[in-house]
Amino acid sequence: MIIIAGYELVGAERRDTWVAAFRDLVTRAREFDGCLHVAVTADSVDPERINTVEVWRDAEALNRWRKQANGPRLGKPRYVSVQRYEATGGGPAF
């Protein structure tokens, strides 16, 4: 399982526009074979922060998605902290 998680910072006046611009990409990703979860959301505390979480069945599915994802072109965020993780196990959180 591949997990991509982190956040980007954009100006507060641009954040909601950025999140809305990812709606189509998130919708398509969630329908893509191998996608377990994708979310691009506005942070509930920081008005400049956009949180990103992707969970993929495996690297092959993620790579197939990346080749055709065609995300929005919005320019560069002010700051990016997004990492890729490989999970080898898991279970209930609660």
Secondary structure, DSSP 4 states (H G I P E B T S, - for coil): -EEEEEEEE--HHHHHHHHHHTHHHHHHHHHSTTEEEEEEEE-SS-TTEEEEEEEES-HHHHHHHHHH---------SEEEEEEEE--------
